[in-house]
Amino acid sequence: MKMLLTVEFPHEPFNSLVRAGKVGEIIGRILESIHPEVAYFTEQNGMRGGIFLVNVKDPSDVPAFAEPFFLNFQADCKFRIAMSPQDLQKSGLEALGKTWA
């Protein structure tokens, strides 16, 4: 199942890792581990952030995506299901509308 993983990096320990020259290596290792289809880095709520499209095959996979961010950056992680237009077409919205209208 495709999921959007959004990550908020608190200023510390991120700033300290930048100063030590380690942040790029750590982020590289995490990206190699989680294999995102898409990765973007941005600002979120006044902090550094990342948005990653990942394929979660089983709910038990979630810690493997989140723990690297938790343990290295004390980051906050959120997972949201992501549907393609094809997924939305298969959802049966019209039938649901008739059933629940």
N, CA, C and O atoms as CSV, one atom per row, in Angstrom:
chain,resi,resn,atom,element,x,y,z
A,1,MET,N,N,0.845,-1.158,0.000
A,1,MET,CA,C,0.000,0.000,0.000
A,1,MET,C,C,0.904,1.237,0.000
A,1,MET,O,O,1.860,1.329,0.769
A,2,LYS,N,N,0.581,2.164,-0.864
A,2,LYS,CA,C,1.351,3.402,-0.929
A,2,LYS,C,C,0.933,4.321,0.224
A,2,LYS,O,O,-0.252,4.498,0.508
A,3,MET,N,N,1.934,4.889,0.867
A,3,MET,CA,C,1.672,5.806,1.981
A,3,MET,C,C,2.589,7.004,1.858
A,3,MET,O,O,3.732,6.901,1.411
A,4,LEU,N,N,2.053,8.152,2.271
A,4,LEU,CA,C,2.875,9.350,2.414
A,4,LEU,C,C,3.428,9.350,3.830
A,4,LEU,O,O,2.674,9.318,4.802
A,5,LEU,N,N,4.717,9.385,3.933
A,5,LEU,CA,C,5.393,9.503,5.223
A,5,LEU,C,C,5.872,10.944,5.330
A,5,LEU,O,O,6.734,11.373,4.564
A,6,THR,N,N,5.319,11.684,6.269
A,6,THR,CA,C,5.778,13.049,6.499
A,6,THR,C,C,6.591,13.073,7.783
A,6,THR,O,O,6.211,12.479,8.793
A,7,VAL,N,N,7.704,13.764,7.723
A,7,VAL,CA,C,8.641,13.789,8.844
A,7,VAL,C,C,8.925,15.244,9.209
A,7,VAL,O,O,9.200,16.068,8.337
A,8,GLU,N,N,8.857,15.550,10.488
A,8,GLU,CA,C,9.261,16.854,11.011
A,8,GLU,C,C,10.513,16.642,11.858
A,8,GLU,O,O,10.510,15.875,12.822
A,9,PHE,N,N,11.578,17.336,11.477
A,9,PHE,CA,C,12.850,17.226,12.181
A,9,PHE,C,C,12.972,18.380,13.179
A,9,PHE,O,O,12.999,19.538,12.762
A,10,PRO,N,N,13.046,18.104,14.467
A,10,PRO,CA,C,13.264,19.206,15.409
A,10,PRO,C,C,14.649,19.820,15.173
A,10,PRO,O,O,15.546,19.180,14.624
A,11,HIS,N,N,14.796,21.063,15.599
A,11,HIS,CA,C,16.066,21.769,15.369
A,11,HIS,C,C,17.249,21.015,15.977
A,11,HIS,O,O,18.338,20.983,15.404
A,12,GLU,N,N,17.026,20.421,17.122
A,12,GLU,CA,C,18.064,19.568,17.721
A,12,GLU,C,C,17.509,18.161,17.821
A,12,GLU,O,O,16.375,17.981,18.264
A,13,PRO,N,N,18.266,17.175,17.426
A,13,PRO,CA,C,19.704,17.174,17.174
A,13,PRO,C,C,20.116,17.506,15.739
A,13,PRO,O,O,21.302,17.418,15.420
A,14,PHE,N,N,19.175,17.888,14.856
A,14,PHE,CA,C,19.511,18.128,13.454
A,14,PHE,C,C,20.635,19.155,13.315
A,14,PHE,O,O,21.603,18.914,12.593
A,15,ASN,N,N,20.515,20.318,14.009
A,15,ASN,CA,C,21.551,21.351,13.896
A,15,ASN,C,C,22.924,20.811,14.285
A,15,ASN,O,O,23.916,21.086,13.611
A,16,SER,N,N,22.981,20.056,15.353
A,16,SER,CA,C,24.267,19.502,15.799
A,16,SER,C,C,24.837,18.537,14.768
A,16,SER,O,O,26.049,18.498,14.555
A,17,LEU,N,N,23.970,17.758,14.131
A,17,LEU,CA,C,24.436,16.822,13.107
A,17,LEU,C,C,24.912,17.560,11.860
A,17,LEU,O,O,25.854,17.115,11.205
A,18,VAL,N,N,24.275,18.680,11.524
A,18,VAL,CA,C,24.751,19.508,10.410
A,18,VAL,C,C,26.142,20.045,10.739
A,18,VAL,O,O,27.058,19.950,9.922
A,19,ARG,N,N,26.295,20.605,11.927
A,19,ARG,CA,C,27.591,21.172,12.328
A,19,ARG,C,C,28.697,20.115,12.340
A,19,ARG,O,O,29.848,20.410,12.019
A,20,ALA,N,N,28.340,18.883,12.712
A,20,ALA,CA,C,29.323,17.796,12.767
A,20,ALA,C,C,29.581,17.170,11.398
A,20,ALA,O,O,30.437,16.296,11.263
A,21,GLY,N,N,28.839,17.616,10.384
A,21,GLY,CA,C,29.031,17.071,9.041
A,21,GLY,C,C,28.482,15.670,8.858
A,21,GLY,O,O,28.921,14.952,7.959
A,22,LYS,N,N,27.532,15.263,9.688
A,22,LYS,CA,C,27.017,13.894,9.652
A,22,LYS,C,C,25.620,13.770,9.060
A,22,LYS,O,O,25.204,12.665,8.712
A,23,VAL,N,N,24.882,14.876,8.934
A,23,VAL,CA,C,23.469,14.784,8.572
A,23,VAL,C,C,23.268,14.177,7.174
A,23,VAL,O,O,22.356,13.373,6.981
A,24,GLY,N,N,24.092,14.546,6.218
A,24,GLY,CA,C,23.945,14.015,4.859
A,24,GLY,C,C,24.136,12.511,4.792
A,24,GLY,O,O,23.402,11.813,4.093
A,25,GLU,N,N,25.113,12.022,5.514
A,25,GLU,CA,C,25.378,10.583,5.533
A,25,GLU,C,C,24.218,9.832,6.174
A,25,GLU,O,O,23.820,8.774,5.685
A,26,ILE,N,N,23.678,10.365,7.257
A,26,ILE,CA,C,22.568,9.703,7.945
A,26,ILE,C,C,21.323,9.689,7.063
A,26,ILE,O,O,20.671,8.654,6.928
A,27,ILE,N,N,20.993,10.822,6.468
A,27,ILE,CA,C,19.821,10.869,5.591
A,27,ILE,C,C,20.014,9.932,4.408
A,27,ILE,O,O,19.069,9.259,3.997
A,28,GLY,N,N,21.213,9.879,3.857
A,28,GLY,CA,C,21.500,8.948,2.759
A,28,GLY,C,C,21.266,7.507,3.154
A,28,GLY,O,O,20.668,6.746,2.394
A,29,ARG,N,N,21.725,7.122,4.327
A,29,ARG,CA,C,21.509,5.750,4.812
A,29,ARG,C,C,20.027,5.459,4.990
A,29,ARG,O,O,19.557,4.374,4.646
A,30,ILE,N,N,19.285,6.432,5.531
A,30,ILE,CA,C,17.846,6.230,5.733
A,30,ILE,C,C,17.148,6.060,4.388
A,30,ILE,O,O,16.320,5.162,4.237
A,31,LEU,N,N,17.466,6.908,3.407
A,31,LEU,CA,C,16.830,6.802,2.094
A,31,LEU,C,C,17.151,5.469,1.422
A,31,LEU,O,O,16.290,4.884,0.766
A,32,GLU,N,N,18.371,4.991,1.577
A,32,GLU,CA,C,18.735,3.671,1.044
A,32,GLU,C,C,17.917,2.576,1.716
A,32,GLU,O,O,17.577,1.575,1.086
A,33,SER,N,N,17.606,2.761,2.967
A,33,SER,CA,C,16.863,1.758,3.735
A,33,SER,C,C,15.373,1.749,3.406
A,33,SER,O,O,14.782,0.680,3.256
A,34,ILE,N,N,14.753,2.939,3.290
A,34,ILE,CA,C,13.297,2.985,3.120
A,34,ILE,C,C,12.868,2.959,1.651
A,34,ILE,O,O,11.689,2.747,1.366
A,35,HIS,N,N,13.784,3.167,0.725
A,35,HIS,CA,C,13.506,3.118,-0.720
A,35,HIS,C,C,12.257,3.906,-1.121
A,35,HIS,O,O,11.324,3.319,-1.668
A,36,PRO,N,N,12.211,5.207,-0.870
A,36,PRO,CA,C,11.017,5.948,-1.255
A,36,PRO,C,C,10.908,6.067,-2.773
A,36,PRO,O,O,11.916,6.169,-3.473
A,37,GLU,N,N,9.667,6.053,-3.275
A,37,GLU,CA,C,9.458,6.302,-4.703
A,37,GLU,C,C,9.732,7.769,-5.007
A,37,GLU,O,O,10.240,8.107,-6.076
A,38,VAL,N,N,9.393,8.629,-4.062
A,38,VAL,CA,C,9.588,10.067,-4.190
A,38,VAL,C,C,10.065,10.588,-2.839
A,38,VAL,O,O,9.603,10.128,-1.795
A,39,ALA,N,N,10.978,11.534,-2.857
A,39,ALA,CA,C,11.457,12.162,-1.619
A,39,ALA,C,C,11.602,13.657,-1.841
A,39,ALA,O,O,12.258,14.095,-2.786
A,40,TYR,N,N,10.988,14.428,-0.970
A,40,TYR,CA,C,11.094,15.881,-0.996
A,40,TYR,C,C,11.427,16.376,0.403
A,40,TYR,O,O,10.956,15.831,1.401
A,41,PHE,N,N,12.243,17.413,0.455
A,41,PHE,CA,C,12.570,18.040,1.721
A,41,PHE,C,C,12.014,19.457,1.686
A,41,PHE,O,O,12.128,20.155,0.679
A,42,THR,N,N,11.413,19.873,2.795
A,42,THR,CA,C,10.691,21.134,2.834
A,42,THR,C,C,10.623,21.633,4.262
A,42,THR,O,O,11.191,21.030,5.172
A,43,GLU,N,N,9.926,22.730,4.447
A,43,GLU,CA,C,9.646,23.259,5.783
A,43,GLU,C,C,8.273,22.738,6.219
A,43,GLU,O,O,7.340,22.686,5.418
A,44,GLN,N,N,8.159,22.357,7.483
A,44,GLN,CA,C,6.875,21.956,8.052
A,44,GLN,C,C,6.772,22.530,9.463
A,44,GLN,O,O,7.583,22.218,10.335
A,45,ASN,N,N,5.769,23.368,9.673
A,45,ASN,CA,C,5.534,23.947,11.003
A,45,ASN,C,C,6.766,24.626,11.576
A,45,ASN,O,O,7.036,24.525,12.773
A,46,GLY,N,N,7.511,25.317,10.726
A,46,GLY,CA,C,8.685,26.044,11.179
A,46,GLY,C,C,9.921,25.193,11.398
A,46,GLY,O,O,10.932,25.684,11.900
A,47,MET,N,N,9.851,23.924,11.028
A,47,MET,CA,C,11.001,23.030,11.184
A,47,MET,C,C,11.349,22.434,9.830
A,47,MET,O,O,10.578,22.538,8.875
A,48,ARG,N,N,12.499,21.819,9.760
A,48,ARG,CA,C,12.853,21.078,8.556
A,48,ARG,C,C,11.885,19.908,8.430
A,48,ARG,O,O,11.430,19.351,9.428
A,49,GLY,N,N,11.580,19.547,7.194
A,49,GLY,CA,C,10.649,18.453,6.996
A,49,GLY,C,C,10.983,17.631,5.772
A,49,GLY,O,O,11.777,18.033,4.922
A,50,GLY,N,N,10.361,16.479,5.703
A,50,GLY,CA,C,10.496,15.599,4.551
A,50,GLY,C,C,9.166,14.950,4.236
A,50,GLY,O,O,8.366,14.665,5.127
A,51,ILE,N,N,8.944,14.722,2.947
A,51,ILE,CA,C,7.749,14.024,2.483
A,51,ILE,C,C,8.228,12.894,1.577
A,51,ILE,O,O,8.951,13.123,0.607
A,52,PHE,N,N,7.818,11.682,1.905
A,52,PHE,CA,C,8.299,10.505,1.196
A,52,PHE,C,C,7.111,9.630,0.800
A,52,PHE,O,O,6.211,9.404,1.609
A,53,LEU,N,N,7.102,9.143,-0.426
A,53,LEU,CA,C,6.099,8.176,-0.856
A,53,LEU,C,C,6.739,6.803,-0.722
A,53,LEU,O,O,7.709,6.493,-1.412
A,54,VAL,N,N,6.189,5.978,0.175
A,54,VAL,CA,C,6.762,4.659,0.457
A,54,VAL,C,C,5.719,3.578,0.223
A,54,VAL,O,O,4.518,3.842,0.275
A,55,ASN,N,N,6.175,2.382,-0.031
A,55,ASN,CA,C,5.287,1.243,-0.217
A,55,ASN,C,C,5.328,0.382,1.044
A,55,ASN,O,O,6.334,-0.266,1.332
A,56,VAL,N,N,4.233,0.383,1.785
A,56,VAL,CA,C,4.126,-0.391,3.020
A,56,VAL,C,C,3.385,-1.683,2.679
A,56,VAL,O,O,2.185,-1.661,2.406
A,57,LYS,N,N,4.092,-2.788,2.696
A,57,LYS,CA,C,3.489,-4.072,2.321
A,57,LYS,C,C,2.663,-4.674,3.451
A,57,LYS,O,O,1.692,-5.393,3.210
A,58,ASP,N,N,3.056,-4.375,4.682
A,58,ASP,CA,C,2.397,-4.945,5.851
A,58,ASP,C,C,2.492,-3.925,6.989
A,58,ASP,O,O,3.496,-3.219,7.093
A,59,PRO,N,N,1.474,-3.835,7.836
A,59,PRO,CA,C,1.563,-2.882,8.952
A,59,PRO,C,C,2.812,-3.059,9.809
A,59,PRO,O,O,3.299,-2.100,10.408
A,60,SER,N,N,3.321,-4.264,9.867
A,60,SER,CA,C,4.526,-4.495,10.673
A,60,SER,C,C,5.762,-3.841,10.064
A,60,SER,O,O,6.812,-3.798,10.706
A,61,ASP,N,N,5.656,-3.325,8.826
A,61,ASP,CA,C,6.771,-2.617,8.194
A,61,ASP,C,C,6.918,-1.184,8.701
A,61,ASP,O,O,7.977,-0.580,8.526
A,62,VAL,N,N,5.887,-0.633,9.321
A,62,VAL,CA,C,5.894,0.781,9.716
A,62,VAL,C,C,7.100,1.129,10.588
A,62,VAL,O,O,7.736,2.150,10.328
A,63,PRO,N,N,7.449,0.347,11.600
A,63,PRO,CA,C,8.627,0.728,12.402
A,63,PRO,C,C,9.911,0.837,11.581
A,63,PRO,O,O,10.761,1.673,11.888
A,64,ALA,N,N,10.070,0.020,10.554
A,64,ALA,CA,C,11.285,0.092,9.735
A,64,ALA,C,C,11.374,1.417,8.986
A,64,ALA,O,O,12.473,1.874,8.670
A,65,PHE,N,N,10.234,2.036,8.699
A,65,PHE,CA,C,10.236,3.351,8.055
A,65,PHE,C,C,10.434,4.477,9.069
A,65,PHE,O,O,11.125,5.454,8.780
A,66,ALA,N,N,9.841,4.350,10.236
A,66,ALA,CA,C,9.848,5.442,11.209
A,66,ALA,C,C,11.061,5.442,12.133
A,66,ALA,O,O,11.597,6.511,12.424
A,67,GLU,N,N,11.505,4.298,12.596
A,67,GLU,CA,C,12.564,4.248,13.614
A,67,GLU,C,C,13.849,4.957,13.205
A,67,GLU,O,O,14.458,5.611,14.053
A,68,PRO,N,N,14.299,4.864,11.946
A,68,PRO,CA,C,15.521,5.607,11.611
A,68,PRO,C,C,15.393,7.110,11.868
A,68,PRO,O,O,16.352,7.757,12.290
A,69,PHE,N,N,14.195,7.665,11.609
A,69,PHE,CA,C,13.973,9.087,11.861
A,69,PHE,C,C,13.842,9.358,13.363
A,69,PHE,O,O,14.367,10.351,13.866
A,70,PHE,N,N,13.142,8.473,14.072
A,70,PHE,CA,C,13.004,8.633,15.524
A,70,PHE,C,C,14.372,8.587,16.206
A,70,PHE,O,O,14.715,9.475,16.987
A,71,LEU,N,N,15.142,7.550,15.905
A,71,LEU,CA,C,16.386,7.310,16.626
A,71,LEU,C,C,17.501,8.291,16.277
A,71,LEU,O,O,18.298,8.654,17.141
A,72,ASN,N,N,17.563,8.724,15.011
A,72,ASN,CA,C,18.637,9.628,14.601
A,72,ASN,C,C,18.312,11.100,14.800
A,72,ASN,O,O,19.209,11.908,15.043
A,73,PHE,N,N,17.017,11.457,14.698
A,73,PHE,CA,C,16.657,12.868,14.705
A,73,PHE,C,C,15.611,13.248,15.749
A,73,PHE,O,O,15.272,14.424,15.876
A,74,GLN,N,N,15.097,12.282,16.492
A,74,GLN,CA,C,13.981,12.541,17.414
A,74,GLN,C,C,12.832,13.202,16.657
A,74,GLN,O,O,12.159,14.092,17.178
A,75,ALA,N,N,12.621,12.755,15.422
A,75,ALA,CA,C,11.640,13.345,14.515
A,75,ALA,C,C,10.235,12.830,14.796
A,75,ALA,O,O,10.049,11.781,15.411
A,76,ASP,N,N,9.251,13.595,14.329
A,76,ASP,CA,C,7.852,13.164,14.343
A,76,ASP,C,C,7.526,12.611,12.964
A,76,ASP,O,O,7.857,13.225,11.950
A,77,CYS,N,N,6.873,11.445,12.927
A,77,CYS,CA,C,6.513,10.800,11.666
A,77,CYS,C,C,5.008,10.583,11.611
A,77,CYS,O,O,4.381,10.207,12.602
A,78,LYS,N,N,4.439,10.828,10.428
A,78,LYS,CA,C,3.020,10.589,10.208
A,78,LYS,C,C,2.871,9.805,8.915
A,78,LYS,O,O,3.563,10.068,7.931
A,79,PHE,N,N,1.967,8.847,8.930
A,79,PHE,CA,C,1.699,8.023,7.756
A,79,PHE,C,C,0.275,8.280,7.276
A,79,PHE,O,O,-0.662,8.304,8.073
A,80,ARG,N,N,0.121,8.471,5.970
A,80,ARG,CA,C,-1.197,8.657,5.375
A,80,ARG,C,C,-1.287,7.778,4.140
A,80,ARG,O,O,-0.352,7.715,3.342
A,81,ILE,N,N,-2.424,7.097,3.985
A,81,ILE,CA,C,-2.652,6.278,2.796
A,81,ILE,C,C,-2.694,7.199,1.585
A,81,ILE,O,O,-3.283,8.279,1.644
A,82,ALA,N,N,-2.078,6.780,0.496
A,82,ALA,CA,C,-2.064,7.550,-0.744
A,82,ALA,C,C,-2.718,6.723,-1.843
A,82,ALA,O,O,-2.335,5.579,-2.088
A,83,MET,N,N,-3.715,7.322,-2.507
A,83,MET,CA,C,-4.401,6.644,-3.610
A,83,MET,C,C,-4.056,7.327,-4.925
A,83,MET,O,O,-3.995,8.553,-5.008
A,84,SER,N,N,-3.836,6.523,-5.935
A,84,SER,CA,C,-3.666,7.045,-7.287
A,84,SER,C,C,-5.053,7.312,-7.869
A,84,SER,O,O,-6.048,6.871,-7.293
A,85,PRO,N,N,-5.147,8.018,-8.988
A,85,PRO,CA,C,-6.454,8.179,-9.622
A,85,PRO,C,C,-7.119,6.837,-9.949
A,85,PRO,O,O,-8.341,6.712,-9.867
A,86,GLN,N,N,-6.322,5.846,-10.314
A,86,GLN,CA,C,-6.863,4.515,-10.600
A,86,GLN,C,C,-7.437,3.871,-9.342
A,86,GLN,O,O,-8.488,3.231,-9.395
A,87,ASP,N,N,-6.754,4.037,-8.215
A,87,ASP,CA,C,-7.265,3.519,-6.944
A,87,ASP,C,C,-8.603,4.162,-6.603
A,87,ASP,O,O,-9.533,3.484,-6.166
A,88,LEU,N,N,-8.695,5.469,-6.804
A,88,LEU,CA,C,-9.927,6.180,-6.498
A,88,LEU,C,C,-11.070,5.704,-7.391
A,88,LEU,O,O,-12.208,5.583,-6.938
A,89,GLN,N,N,-10.764,5.433,-8.664
A,89,GLN,CA,C,-11.792,4.929,-9.570
A,89,GLN,C,C,-12.312,3.559,-9.132
A,89,GLN,O,O,-13.491,3.260,-9.322
A,90,LYS,N,N,-11.464,2.739,-8.558
A,90,LYS,CA,C,-11.870,1.403,-8.097
A,90,LYS,C,C,-12.616,1.432,-6.764
A,90,LYS,O,O,-13.127,0.401,-6.327
A,91,SER,N,N,-12.686,2.588,-6.114
A,91,SER,CA,C,-13.222,2.655,-4.757
A,91,SER,C,C,-14.733,2.495,-4.670
A,91,SER,O,O,-15.257,2.215,-3.591
A,92,GLY,N,N,-15.440,2.663,-5.773
A,92,GLY,CA,C,-16.890,2.517,-5.732
A,92,GLY,C,C,-17.602,3.692,-5.095
A,92,GLY,O,O,-18.614,3.505,-4.418
A,93,LEU,N,N,-17.096,4.898,-5.297
A,93,LEU,CA,C,-17.699,6.081,-4.680
A,93,LEU,C,C,-19.168,6.252,-5.057
A,93,LEU,O,O,-19.985,6.627,-4.216
A,94,GLU,N,N,-19.508,5.979,-6.319
A,94,GLU,CA,C,-20.896,6.153,-6.752
A,94,GLU,C,C,-21.832,5.237,-5.966
A,94,GLU,O,O,-22.887,5.671,-5.505
A,95,ALA,N,N,-21.448,3.984,-5.816
A,95,ALA,CA,C,-22.274,3.026,-5.058
A,95,ALA,C,C,-22.343,3.428,-3.587
A,95,ALA,O,O,-23.397,3.322,-2.960
A,96,LEU,N,N,-21.232,3.884,-3.045
A,96,LEU,CA,C,-21.242,4.331,-1.649
A,96,LEU,C,C,-22.165,5.536,-1.482
A,96,LEU,O,O,-22.878,5.649,-0.485
A,97,GLY,N,N,-22.145,6.428,-2.459
A,97,GLY,CA,C,-23.023,7.595,-2.396
A,97,GLY,C,C,-24.481,7.207,-2.395
A,97,GLY,O,O,-25.290,7.805,-1.685
A,98,LYS,N,N,-24.820,6.204,-3.188
A,98,LYS,CA,C,-26.214,5.737,-3.233
A,98,LYS,C,C,-26.591,5.045,-1.941
A,98,LYS,O,O,-27.718,5.188,-1.466
A,99,THR,N,N,-25.652,4.288,-1.359
A,99,THR,CA,C,-25.928,3.552,-0.128
A,99,THR,C,C,-26.079,4.488,1.061
A,99,THR,O,O,-26.939,4.274,1.915
A,100,TRP,N,N,-25.252,5.520,1.123
A,100,TRP,CA,C,-25.185,6.358,2.317
A,100,TRP,C,C,-25.807,7.742,2.152
A,100,TRP,O,O,-25.734,8.562,3.068
A,101,ALA,N,N,-26.412,8.011,1.009
A,101,ALA,CA,C,-27.005,9.349,0.805
A,101,ALA,C,C,-28.354,9.448,1.515
A,101,ALA,O,O,-29.005,10.491,1.461
